[in-house]
Amino acid sequence: MAVSYKKLWKLLIDKDMIKKDLRELTGVSTTTMSRLSKDENVSTEILSKICSALGCDVGDIMEFVPDKKEEQ
């Protein structure tokens, strides 16, 4: 299973925010933002910071999706 953060990017759009706003609000590094942009794994601590800052649940910012090779 792979991770997708498309829900996070949609939520930022809905809140009229950009990635830089989220980074400043949460204090996460540019490296972590890059990992999120590439749908790579990040720690639960980071996810918790994001959820606290945006007032949402982890299911509102990420989801698990089947790997492309699993679909075949």
Short mmCIF file of the C-alpha atoms (twelve columns), coordinates in Angstrom:
data_MODEL
# 
_entry.id   MODEL 
# 
loop_
_atom_site.group_PDB 
_atom_site.id 
_atom_site.type_symbol 
_atom_site.label_atom_id 
_atom_site.label_alt_id 
_atom_site.label_comp_id 
_atom_site.label_asym_id 
_atom_site.label_seq_id 
_atom_site.Cartn_x 
_atom_site.Cartn_y 
_atom_site.Cartn_z 
_atom_site.pdbx_PDB_model_num 
ATOM 1  C CA . MET A 1  0.000   0.000  0.000   1 
ATOM 2  C CA . ALA A 2  1.166   3.497  -0.804  1 
ATOM 3  C CA . VAL A 3  0.320   6.770  0.915   1 
ATOM 4  C CA . SER A 4  -1.437  9.643  -0.825  1 
ATOM 5  C CA . TYR A 5  -1.633  13.178 0.565   1 
ATOM 6  C CA . LYS A 6  -3.999  14.509 -2.117  1 
ATOM 7  C CA . LYS A 7  -6.566  15.147 0.608   1 
ATOM 8  C CA . LEU A 8  -4.073  17.446 2.370   1 
ATOM 9  C CA . TRP A 9  -3.482  19.538 -0.745  1 
ATOM 10 C CA . LYS A 10 -7.240  19.801 -1.368  1 
ATOM 11 C CA . LEU A 11 -7.778  20.868 2.249   1 
ATOM 12 C CA . LEU A 12 -5.143  23.580 1.877   1 
ATOM 13 C CA . ILE A 13 -6.925  24.871 -1.232  1 
ATOM 14 C CA . ASP A 14 -10.248 24.854 0.638   1 
ATOM 15 C CA . LYS A 15 -8.639  26.856 3.467   1 
ATOM 16 C CA . ASP A 16 -7.024  29.259 0.967   1 
ATOM 17 C CA . MET A 17 -3.542  28.261 2.114   1 
ATOM 18 C CA . ILE A 18 -0.325  27.369 0.333   1 
ATOM 19 C CA . LYS A 19 2.369   24.883 1.359   1 
ATOM 20 C CA . LYS A 20 4.503   27.673 2.783   1 
ATOM 21 C CA . ASP A 21 1.628   28.695 5.091   1 
ATOM 22 C CA . LEU A 22 1.348   25.121 6.353   1 
ATOM 23 C CA . ARG A 23 5.097   24.895 6.879   1 
ATOM 24 C CA . GLU A 24 5.142   28.117 8.915   1 
ATOM 25 C CA . LEU A 25 2.060   27.093 10.910  1 
ATOM 26 C CA . THR A 26 3.412   23.657 11.833  1 
ATOM 27 C CA . GLY A 27 7.145   24.294 11.931  1 
ATOM 28 C CA . VAL A 28 7.904   21.316 9.676   1 
ATOM 29 C CA . SER A 29 10.993  21.482 7.499   1 
ATOM 30 C CA . THR A 30 11.144  22.025 3.766   1 
ATOM 31 C CA . THR A 31 12.467  18.469 3.501   1 
ATOM 32 C CA . THR A 32 9.327   17.136 5.171   1 
ATOM 33 C CA . MET A 33 7.130   19.207 2.864   1 
ATOM 34 C CA . SER A 34 9.029   17.725 -0.060  1 
ATOM 35 C CA . ARG A 35 8.395   14.200 1.255   1 
ATOM 36 C CA . LEU A 36 4.684   14.999 1.556   1 
ATOM 37 C CA . SER A 37 4.628   16.363 -1.995  1 
ATOM 38 C CA . LYS A 38 6.161   13.110 -3.252  1 
ATOM 39 C CA . ASP A 39 3.648   10.967 -1.286  1 
ATOM 40 C CA . GLU A 40 6.463   9.536  0.821   1 
ATOM 41 C CA . ASN A 41 6.103   8.339  4.400   1 
ATOM 42 C CA . VAL A 42 6.429   10.864 7.232   1 
ATOM 43 C CA . SER A 43 6.277   10.313 10.973  1 
ATOM 44 C CA . THR A 44 3.033   10.261 12.918  1 
ATOM 45 C CA . GLU A 45 4.399   13.222 14.887  1 
ATOM 46 C CA . ILE A 46 4.417   15.288 11.678  1 
ATOM 47 C CA . LEU A 47 0.906   14.138 10.785  1 
ATOM 48 C CA . SER A 48 -0.235  15.053 14.290  1 
ATOM 49 C CA . LYS A 49 1.248   18.569 13.977  1 
ATOM 50 C CA . ILE A 50 -0.511  19.076 10.644  1 
ATOM 51 C CA . CYS A 51 -3.843  17.828 11.989  1 
ATOM 52 C CA . SER A 52 -3.582  20.062 15.068  1 
ATOM 53 C CA . ALA A 53 -2.763  23.102 12.945  1 
ATOM 54 C CA . LEU A 54 -5.597  22.481 10.483  1 
ATOM 55 C CA . GLY A 55 -8.135  21.239 13.050  1 
ATOM 56 C CA . CYS A 56 -8.719  17.945 11.298  1 
ATOM 57 C CA . ASP A 57 -8.226  14.192 11.616  1 
ATOM 58 C CA . VAL A 58 -5.462  12.175 9.961   1 
ATOM 59 C CA . GLY A 59 -8.043  10.629 7.601   1 
ATOM 60 C CA . ASP A 60 -8.773  14.137 6.326   1 
ATOM 61 C CA . ILE A 61 -5.220  14.632 5.050   1 
ATOM 62 C CA . MET A 62 -4.061  11.212 3.851   1 
ATOM 63 C CA . GLU A 63 -5.204  7.856  2.593   1 
ATOM 64 C CA . PHE A 64 -3.698  4.528  1.678   1 
ATOM 65 C CA . VAL A 65 -3.925  3.536  -1.971  1 
ATOM 66 C CA . PRO A 66 -2.926  0.266  -3.657  1 
ATOM 67 C CA . ASP A 67 0.552   0.158  -5.159  1 
ATOM 68 C CA . LYS A 68 0.540   0.259  -8.963  1 
ATOM 69 C CA . LYS A 69 2.167   -3.161 -9.135  1 
ATOM 70 C CA . GLU A 70 -0.525  -4.631 -6.843  1 
ATOM 71 C CA . GLU A 71 -3.239  -3.532 -9.272  1 
ATOM 72 C CA . GLN A 72 -1.878  -5.704 -12.087 1 
# 
